Amino acid sequence: MASKAQLETLMDLARRETDDAAKRLGVALKAVDEAKQKHEMLVSYREEYIKRFEAAQQAGITPMAYRNFVAFIEKLETAIKGQLDMIKHAEYRSTQEKTAWQTSERKRMSYSTLNDRADAAALKLENKRDQKAMDEHAARQAYYKR
């Protein structure tokens, strides 16, 4: 079994690894939220622009203005699709980071369990020594009282 100092070192390294993984997971989850917010903003902007386009059509619009509206809406559609890809990528990355965090947390917990077992074994050994010392002391006391 590993020594107490070795276990402490392993636990410290695992704790750092878990903390780093948790930070990366937080960044990945924030990226997912931001990507979703941008998507919502683009969709909202597209809806608003379509309303303006419809209002302009009812008021009368030149062919050039019509082409510009249609071209811009197509660009918005492309941006929305691109943002959906960004969301998928961010979610994939957050899933990977979550898995990495879970793995490092399991490792940390394993070292903690090993440390607890080592502490329990050391305590048991110390109790045995104490009991043996007390038994020897009691035996000596009984021997000298005769």
C-alpha positions as CSV (number, residue, x, y, z in Angstrom):
1,M,0.0,0.0,0.0
2,A,1.2,3.5,-0.7
3,S,2.6,5.6,2.1
4,K,0.6,8.4,3.7
5,A,2.7,11.0,2.0
6,Q,2.3,9.4,-1.4
7,L,-1.5,9.2,-0.9
8,E,-1.6,12.9,0.2
9,T,0.3,13.8,-3.0
10,L,-2.0,11.8,-5.2
11,M,-5.0,13.3,-3.5
12,D,-3.7,16.8,-4.0
13,L,-3.0,16.1,-7.7
14,A,-6.4,14.6,-8.1
15,R,-8.0,17.6,-6.3
16,R,-6.2,20.0,-8.7
17,E,-7.2,17.9,-11.7
18,T,-10.9,17.9,-10.5
19,D,-10.8,21.7,-10.0
20,D,-9.4,22.3,-13.4
21,A,-12.0,20.0,-15.0
22,A,-14.7,21.8,-13.1
23,K,-13.5,25.2,-14.4
24,R,-13.4,23.8,-18.0
25,L,-16.9,22.4,-17.6
26,G,-18.1,25.8,-16.4
27,V,-16.5,27.5,-19.4
28,A,-18.1,25.0,-21.7
29,L,-21.6,25.4,-20.2
30,K,-21.2,29.1,-20.4
31,A,-20.4,28.8,-24.1
32,V,-23.5,26.7,-24.6
33,D,-25.7,29.4,-23.0
34,E,-24.0,32.2,-25.0
35,A,-24.5,30.3,-28.2
36,K,-28.2,29.7,-27.4
37,Q,-28.7,33.4,-26.6
38,K,-27.1,34.4,-29.9
39,H,-29.4,32.0,-31.7
40,E,-32.4,33.4,-30.0
41,M,-31.2,37.0,-30.8
42,L,-30.8,36.0,-34.5
43,V,-34.2,34.4,-34.7
44,S,-35.8,37.4,-33.0
45,Y,-34.0,39.8,-35.4
46,R,-35.1,37.7,-38.4
47,E,-38.8,37.8,-37.3
48,E,-38.5,41.6,-36.7
49,Y,-36.9,42.0,-40.1
50,I,-39.6,39.9,-41.8
51,K,-42.3,42.1,-40.3
52,R,-40.5,45.2,-41.6
53,F,-40.3,43.5,-45.0
54,E,-44.0,42.7,-45.0
55,A,-44.8,46.3,-44.0
56,A,-42.6,47.7,-46.7
57,Q,-44.3,45.4,-49.3
58,Q,-47.7,46.7,-48.3
59,A,-46.5,50.3,-48.6
60,G,-44.9,49.6,-51.9
61,I,-41.3,48.6,-52.5
62,T,-38.9,48.9,-55.4
63,P,-37.5,45.8,-57.0
64,M,-34.0,46.7,-55.8
65,A,-35.2,47.1,-52.2
66,Y,-37.1,43.8,-52.5
67,R,-33.9,42.0,-53.6
68,N,-32.0,43.6,-50.8
69,F,-34.6,42.4,-48.2
70,V,-34.6,38.9,-49.6
71,A,-30.8,38.7,-49.8
72,F,-30.5,39.9,-46.2
73,I,-33.1,37.4,-45.0
74,E,-31.1,34.6,-46.7
75,K,-28.0,35.8,-44.9
76,L,-29.9,35.8,-41.6
77,E,-31.0,32.2,-42.4
78,T,-27.4,31.2,-43.0
79,A,-26.3,32.8,-39.8
80,I,-29.0,31.0,-37.8
81,K,-28.0,27.7,-39.3
82,G,-24.4,28.4,-38.5
83,Q,-25.4,29.3,-34.9
84,L,-27.2,26.0,-34.6
85,D,-24.0,24.3,-35.6
86,M,-22.2,26.4,-32.9
87,I,-24.7,25.2,-30.3
88,K,-24.2,21.6,-31.3
89,H,-20.5,22.0,-31.1
90,A,-20.7,23.7,-27.7
91,E,-23.0,21.0,-26.3
92,Y,-20.7,18.3,-27.6
93,R,-17.7,20.0,-25.9
94,S,-19.7,20.5,-22.6
95,T,-20.5,16.8,-22.7
96,Q,-16.9,15.9,-23.1
97,E,-15.9,18.3,-20.3
98,K,-18.6,16.8,-18.0
99,T,-17.2,13.3,-18.7
100,A,-13.7,14.5,-17.9
101,W,-14.9,16.1,-14.7
102,Q,-16.7,12.9,-13.7
103,T,-13.6,10.8,-14.4
104,S,-11.4,13.1,-12.4
105,E,-13.9,13.2,-9.5
106,R,-14.1,9.4,-9.4
107,K,-10.3,9.3,-9.3
108,R,-10.2,11.9,-6.5
109,M,-12.8,9.9,-4.6
110,S,-10.9,6.7,-5.1
111,Y,-7.8,8.3,-3.5
112,S,-9.9,9.6,-0.7
113,T,-11.2,6.1,-0.1
114,L,-7.7,4.7,-0.1
115,N,-6.6,7.4,2.3
116,D,-9.6,6.6,4.6
117,R,-8.7,2.9,4.6
118,A,-5.1,3.7,5.3
119,D,-6.2,5.9,8.3
120,A,-8.4,3.1,9.5
121,A,-5.6,0.5,9.2
122,A,-3.2,2.8,11.0
123,L,-5.7,3.4,13.8
124,K,-6.4,-0.3,14.1
125,L,-2.6,-1.0,14.4
126,E,-2.2,1.8,17.0
127,N,-5.1,0.3,19.0
128,K,-3.5,-3.1,18.9
129,R,-0.2,-1.7,20.1
130,D,-2.0,0.2,22.9
131,Q,-3.9,-2.9,23.9
132,K,-0.7,-5.0,23.9
133,A,1.1,-2.3,25.9
134,M,-1.7,-2.2,28.4
135,D,-1.8,-6.0,28.6
136,E,1.9,-6.2,29.2
137,H,1.6,-3.4,31.9
138,A,-1.2,-5.3,33.6
139,A,0.8,-8.5,33.5
140,R,3.8,-6.8,35.0
141,Q,1.7,-5.3,37.7
142,A,0.2,-8.6,38.5
143,Y,3.6,-10.3,38.6
144,Y,5.1,-7.7,41.0
145,K,2.1,-7.8,43.3
146,R,2.8,-11.5,44.1
